[in-house]
Amino acid sequence: MRKILLLSDTHHYIDDTMIDEAKKHDEIWHAGDWGNIELYDQLSECGPVKGVYGNIDGGDIRTVCPKHLHFTCEGLSVYMTHIAGYPNRYKKEALEHILEYRPQMVVCGHSHILKVMYDDKLEHLHLNPGAMGKSGFHKVRTMLSFVIDQGKPAHMKVLEYTK
């Protein structure tokens, strides 16, 4: 069993709340728009980090994080990219990856809108943790916490913070 912290769209911002929460998890997943490599480094001090780069990220993040990431965690196949779209409205590039790899979970960011939904057509759980940075139109900063146990996500919680 692995306890996962999922966040995105930090846009250069990190605080003690994020660090404290990261330390409580076995892995930290970041779905892009980090803002800088220092944020990656700080989260890496809390535990293993998996992430992709986003549209605002420069070369420093792009050297350590790919645009598309496919991996398995506790028997669950995961596909992560920053800009994916949503079920029935996927971006072409993301849809190609989804159709090729058939993940059980798709993780993205970009919209700053928290969404947890099941895609009945492509049979996967779609997650967007919203945004944890202070830049953007969102009113509340959000992350997701969950466990993956024997190939199944469980105990999902939305973590909300004021902007």
C-alpha positions in Angstrom: 0.0 0.0 0.0 1.3 3.5 -1.0 0.0 6.8 0.3 0.0 9.4 -2.5 -0.1 13.2 -2.4 -1.2 14.7 -5.7 -0.7 18.3 -6.6 -0.3 20.6 -9.6 0.0 24.2 -10.7 2.2 25.4 -7.8 3.5 28.3 -10.0 6.7 28.9 -8.0 4.8 28.7 -4.7 5.5 26.3 -1.8 4.7 26.7 1.9 5.0 24.7 5.1 1.5 23.3 4.6 2.7 21.6 1.4 5.9 20.4 3.0 4.2 19.0 6.1 1.6 17.2 4.0 4.2 15.8 1.6 6.1 14.3 4.6 3.0 12.3 5.6 2.9 10.5 2.2 5.0 7.7 0.6 5.1 9.4 -2.8 4.5 12.9 -4.1 3.0 13.3 -7.6 3.0 16.7 -9.4 1.1 17.2 -12.6 3.0 20.2 -13.9 3.5 23.9 -13.8 6.0 23.7 -11.0 7.5 27.1 -11.7 11.1 26.3 -10.7 13.5 23.5 -9.9 13.8 24.6 -6.2 10.2 23.5 -5.6 11.0 20.1 -7.1 14.1 19.9 -4.9 12.1 20.8 -1.7 9.5 18.2 -2.4 12.1 15.6 -3.2 13.5 16.1 0.3 10.1 14.9 1.7 10.0 11.7 -0.3 10.0 10.2 -3.8 8.6 12.5 -6.5 7.0 11.7 -9.8 6.0 14.5 -12.1 5.6 16.0 -15.5 6.5 19.5 -16.7 3.8 22.0 -17.6 3.4 24.8 -20.1 5.0 27.5 -17.7 8.0 25.3 -16.8 11.5 26.1 -18.2 14.4 23.9 -19.0 15.4 23.2 -15.4 12.2 21.2 -14.7 12.2 19.7 -18.2 15.5 18.1 -17.5 14.1 16.1 -14.6 10.4 15.7 -15.6 9.0 14.5 -18.9 5.9 15.8 -20.8 4.3 12.4 -20.5 4.8 9.8 -17.8 3.6 6.2 -17.7 4.2 4.1 -14.6 2.7 1.5 -12.3 2.2 2.0 -8.6 1.1 -0.9 -6.4 -0.3 -2.7 -9.5 -2.2 0.4 -10.8 -1.2 1.7 -14.2 -1.0 5.5 -14.3 -0.6 8.1 -17.1 0.3 11.6 -16.2 0.6 14.7 -18.4 -0.1 18.4 -17.6 -2.6 19.2 -20.3 -4.9 16.2 -21.0 -8.5 17.6 -21.2 -11.3 15.6 -19.7 -13.4 12.5 -20.5 -15.1 12.9 -23.9 -12.9 16.0 -24.5 -9.3 14.8 -24.4 -6.6 16.7 -26.2 -5.4 14.7 -29.2 -1.9 14.0 -27.9 -3.2 12.8 -24.5 -5.9 10.7 -26.1 -3.2 8.9 -28.2 -1.3 8.0 -25.0 -4.5 6.8 -23.3 -5.6 4.7 -26.2 -2.1 3.2 -26.6 -1.4 2.4 -22.9 -4.9 2.0 -21.5 -4.1 3.3 -18.0 -6.4 2.7 -15.1 -5.7 6.2 -13.8 -5.1 9.5 -15.8 -3.6 12.4 -13.9 -3.4 16.0 -15.2 -3.3 19.6 -14.2 -3.5 22.9 -16.1 -7.1 23.9 -15.5 -6.8 24.8 -11.8 -10.1 23.0 -11.4 -10.3 20.1 -9.1 -11.9 17.1 -10.8 -12.2 13.4 -9.8 -14.3 11.5 -12.2 -14.5 8.1 -13.8 -14.3 7.8 -17.6 -16.8 5.0 -18.4 -15.9 5.0 -22.1 -12.1 4.5 -21.6 -12.4 2.8 -18.2 -10.1 4.8 -16.0 -10.2 7.2 -13.1 -9.5 10.8 -14.1 -7.8 13.1 -11.6 -7.0 16.8 -11.6 -5.9 18.0 -8.2 -6.7 21.7 -9.0 -4.0 24.2 -8.1 -1.8 24.7 -5.0 -0.2 27.9 -6.2 -1.4 31.4 -5.5 -1.4 32.5 -9.2 -4.6 32.0 -11.2 -8.4 32.4 -10.9 -9.0 29.6 -8.4 -10.4 30.7 -5.0 -9.2 27.7 -3.0 -5.9 25.9 -3.2 -6.3 22.1 -3.4 -4.4 18.8 -3.4 -5.6 15.2 -3.3 -4.5 12.5 -0.9 -5.2 8.8 -1.4 -3.8 5.4 -1.1 -3.2 2.8 -3.8 -3.7 -0.8 -2.4 -3.5 -3.9 -4.6 -4.1 -1.9 -7.8 -7.0 0.1 -6.5 -7.1 3.8 -5.3 -9.0 4.3 -2.0 -9.5 6.7 0.8 -9.3 9.8 -1.5 -9.5 13.1 0.3 -9.5 16.7 -1.0 -7.2 18.9 1.0 -8.3 22.5 0.7 -6.5 25.7 1.7 -7.3 29.4 1.4 -5.6 31.4 -1.2 
